[in-house]
Amino acid sequence: MLEPLASFYYYMIMFSSTRCAAGCGQLAISGSKLCAIHSLDADVESERLGGFIQNLRVIRDLNASGLSFEGRDFSGKEFHESTFKGAHFSKCSFSNTTMTTVFFTGASFAGCNFSQSTFQFLSFASANLKNTTFEESTLTSLNFLGARVTGCDFTSVDLYDSRFINAILCNTSFEDCNLKRVNFFKSAQTGVTFKLSNTWEAIFEANE
C-alpha cells in the first residue's frame, strides 16, 4: 500500500493530454507544464521521475518522453498506459517487470536488462537498442517496426505476434524462441541466429 504522500503524488502527476505550455504541440511530461525539450532543466526532471518510478510498484499513465535515465533499477515494477517516446536509457534494469500498452517509440537503450519480464502491446518502433537483453521474457504483440537492434539477446523469449518489419538486426540472438506469427518482413539481418526456434511459423516474406 502506498504511503499517503506517495499516493497523493501518484494521482497528481497522472499522464494526461495536457500540451506543453511553450506551444510546441508536444505533451507535457508528468508533473510539469512543459515537454522535455522546453523544460528549464531536463536533468532535474529525469531525476524527479526516475525517483518517482523507483518508489512505486505500479506506474500508470506516466509521460516521461524525451528524458534520460542512467543506472536506474526499475526491476519488479508494473507499467501501464505510459509513454517514454524518445527517452534515453543507459544501464537500466527492467528485469521481472510487467508492461502493457507502453510506448518506447524512438527511444534508445544501451546495456539495459528486460529479462524475465512480461510485456504486451509495447512499441519500440524506430528505437535503437544496443547490448540489451530480453532473455526468458514473454513479449506478446510488440512492435519493433524500423528499430535498430544491435548485440541484443532474445534467448528463450516468447515473441508471439510481434513485428520486426523493416528492422535492422545485427549480432542478435533469437535462440530457442517462440516465433509463431512473428513478422520479420524486409528486416536486414547480419550475424543473427535463430537456433532451436520455430522459424517455419514466422513471416520472412510478403504474403502471396
C-alpha positions as CSV (number, residue, x, y, z in Angstrom):
1,M,0.0,0.0,0.0
2,L,1.2,3.5,-0.8
3,E,2.1,5.9,1.8
4,P,-0.4,8.9,1.9
5,L,2.1,11.3,0.4
6,A,3.2,8.9,-2.3
7,S,-0.4,8.1,-3.2
8,F,-1.2,11.9,-3.5
9,Y,1.8,12.4,-5.6
10,Y,0.9,9.5,-7.9
11,Y,-2.5,10.8,-8.7
12,M,-1.3,14.4,-9.1
13,I,1.0,13.5,-11.9
14,M,-1.0,11.1,-13.9
15,F,-0.4,11.3,-17.6
16,S,-2.9,13.4,-19.4
17,S,-3.4,15.1,-22.7
18,T,-2.1,18.5,-21.4
19,R,0.0,20.2,-24.1
20,C,3.4,21.9,-23.5
21,A,2.9,25.4,-22.3
22,A,5.6,26.6,-24.7
23,G,3.1,26.0,-27.5
24,C,5.1,23.4,-29.4
25,G,2.2,20.9,-29.5
26,Q,4.0,18.2,-27.6
27,L,2.5,16.6,-24.5
28,A,3.9,18.0,-21.2
29,I,5.8,15.5,-19.1
30,S,4.1,14.3,-16.0
31,G,4.2,16.8,-13.1
32,S,5.2,19.7,-15.4
33,K,3.6,22.2,-17.8
34,L,6.4,21.7,-20.3
35,C,7.8,18.9,-22.5
36,A,11.3,17.7,-22.0
37,I,12.7,20.0,-24.8
38,H,11.3,23.1,-23.2
39,S,11.9,22.1,-19.6
40,L,14.1,24.5,-17.7
41,D,16.3,21.6,-16.6
42,A,15.6,18.2,-18.2
43,D,18.2,16.5,-16.0
44,V,16.2,17.6,-12.9
45,E,13.0,16.3,-14.4
46,S,14.8,13.0,-15.2
47,E,15.9,12.7,-11.6
48,R,12.5,13.5,-10.3
49,L,10.6,11.0,-12.5
50,G,13.3,8.4,-12.1
51,G,13.0,8.5,-8.3
52,F,9.2,8.5,-8.6
53,I,9.3,5.3,-10.6
54,Q,11.7,3.6,-8.2
55,N,9.5,4.5,-5.2
56,L,6.3,2.8,-6.6
57,R,5.5,-0.7,-7.6
58,V,2.7,0.2,-10.1
59,I,3.2,3.0,-12.6
60,R,0.3,4.1,-14.7
61,D,-0.4,7.0,-17.1
62,L,3.1,8.4,-16.9
63,N,4.7,10.6,-19.6
64,A,8.5,10.7,-19.4
65,S,9.1,11.3,-23.1
66,G,12.5,12.7,-24.1
67,L,14.1,12.3,-20.6
68,S,17.3,10.4,-19.9
69,F,17.8,7.7,-17.3
70,E,21.2,6.1,-16.3
71,G,21.8,3.2,-14.0
72,R,18.2,3.1,-12.7
73,D,16.8,0.0,-11.2
74,F,13.2,-0.3,-12.4
75,S,13.0,-4.1,-11.8
76,G,9.9,-5.7,-10.3
77,K,7.6,-2.9,-11.4
78,E,4.4,-2.7,-13.3
79,F,4.0,-0.2,-16.1
80,H,0.6,0.5,-17.8
81,E,-0.5,3.0,-20.4
82,S,2.6,5.1,-20.2
83,T,4.9,6.8,-22.7
84,F,8.7,7.1,-22.9
85,K,8.9,8.3,-26.5
86,G,12.4,9.5,-27.5
87,A,13.7,8.8,-24.0
88,H,17.3,7.5,-23.4
89,F,18.2,4.6,-21.1
90,S,21.7,3.5,-20.2
91,K,22.5,0.5,-18.0
92,C,18.9,0.5,-16.6
93,S,17.2,-2.7,-15.3
94,F,13.6,-3.6,-16.1
95,S,14.0,-7.2,-15.2
96,N,11.0,-9.1,-13.8
97,T,8.6,-6.2,-14.9
98,T,5.1,-6.3,-16.3
99,M,4.2,-3.8,-19.0
100,T,1.0,-3.2,-21.1
101,T,0.5,-0.5,-23.7
102,V,3.8,1.3,-23.1
103,F,5.4,3.4,-25.8
104,F,9.2,3.5,-26.3
105,T,8.9,4.8,-29.8
106,G,12.2,6.4,-30.9
107,A,13.8,5.7,-27.6
108,S,17.4,4.4,-27.2
109,F,18.7,1.7,-24.9
110,A,22.3,0.8,-24.1
111,G,23.3,-2.1,-21.8
112,C,19.7,-2.5,-20.4
113,N,18.1,-5.6,-18.9
114,F,14.5,-6.6,-19.7
115,S,14.9,-10.3,-18.7
116,Q,12.2,-12.5,-17.2
117,S,9.5,-9.9,-17.9
118,T,6.0,-10.0,-19.4
119,F,5.1,-7.4,-22.0
120,Q,2.0,-6.9,-24.1
121,F,1.2,-4.2,-26.7
122,L,4.5,-2.3,-26.4
123,S,6.0,-0.1,-29.1
124,F,9.8,0.0,-29.8
125,A,9.2,1.4,-33.3
126,S,12.3,3.3,-34.6
127,A,14.0,2.6,-31.3
128,N,17.8,2.0,-31.0
129,L,18.7,-1.0,-28.8
130,K,22.3,-1.9,-28.1
131,N,23.7,-4.7,-25.9
132,T,20.3,-5.2,-24.3
133,T,18.8,-8.4,-23.1
134,F,15.2,-9.7,-23.1
135,E,16.1,-13.3,-22.0
136,E,13.4,-15.6,-20.8
137,S,10.6,-13.0,-21.3
138,T,7.1,-13.1,-22.7
139,L,6.8,-10.4,-25.4
140,T,3.3,-10.6,-26.9
141,S,2.3,-8.3,-29.8
142,L,5.3,-6.0,-29.6
143,N,6.2,-3.6,-32.3
144,F,9.9,-3.2,-33.4
145,L,9.0,-1.6,-36.7
146,G,12.1,0.1,-38.1
147,A,14.1,-0.4,-34.9
148,R,17.9,-0.8,-34.9
149,V,18.8,-3.9,-32.8
150,T,22.5,-4.5,-32.2
151,G,24.1,-7.0,-29.9
152,C,20.9,-7.9,-28.2
153,D,19.7,-11.2,-26.6
154,F,16.2,-12.6,-27.1
155,T,17.2,-16.2,-25.9
156,S,14.2,-18.3,-24.7
157,V,11.7,-15.5,-25.4
158,D,8.1,-15.9,-26.4
159,L,7.7,-13.3,-29.2
160,Y,4.2,-14.4,-30.3
161,D,2.7,-12.0,-32.8
162,S,5.5,-9.4,-32.6
163,R,6.8,-7.4,-35.5
164,F,10.3,-6.6,-36.7
165,I,9.2,-5.2,-40.1
166,N,12.0,-3.0,-41.7
167,A,14.1,-3.5,-38.6
168,I,17.9,-3.6,-38.7
169,L,19.1,-6.7,-36.7
170,C,22.9,-7.1,-36.1
171,N,24.7,-9.7,-34.0
172,T,21.5,-10.6,-32.2
173,S,20.3,-13.9,-30.8
174,F,16.8,-15.3,-31.2
175,E,17.8,-18.7,-29.9
176,D,15.2,-21.1,-28.5
177,C,12.3,-18.6,-29.2
178,N,8.7,-18.9,-30.0
179,L,8.4,-17.1,-33.3
180,K,4.8,-18.0,-34.2
181,R,3.3,-15.2,-36.2
182,V,6.5,-13.0,-35.7
183,N,6.9,-10.8,-38.8
184,F,10.5,-10.1,-40.0
185,F,9.4,-8.9,-43.4
186,K,12.0,-6.5,-45.0
187,S,14.3,-6.7,-42.0
188,A,18.0,-6.5,-42.6
189,Q,19.9,-9.3,-40.7
190,T,23.6,-9.6,-40.1
191,G,25.0,-12.1,-37.6
192,V,21.5,-13.1,-36.4
193,T,20.9,-16.6,-35.0
194,F,17.6,-18.5,-34.8
195,K,18.9,-21.8,-33.5
196,L,16.2,-24.1,-32.0
197,S,13.5,-21.6,-32.8
198,N,10.3,-22.3,-34.9
199,T,11.3,-20.2,-37.9
200,W,8.7,-22.1,-40.1
201,E,6.0,-20.3,-38.1
202,A,7.5,-16.8,-38.6
203,I,7.0,-14.5,-41.5
204,F,10.0,-13.5,-43.6
205,E,8.4,-12.8,-46.9
206,A,5.3,-10.9,-48.1
207,N,2.2,-13.0,-48.1
208,E,1.2,-14.0,-51.6
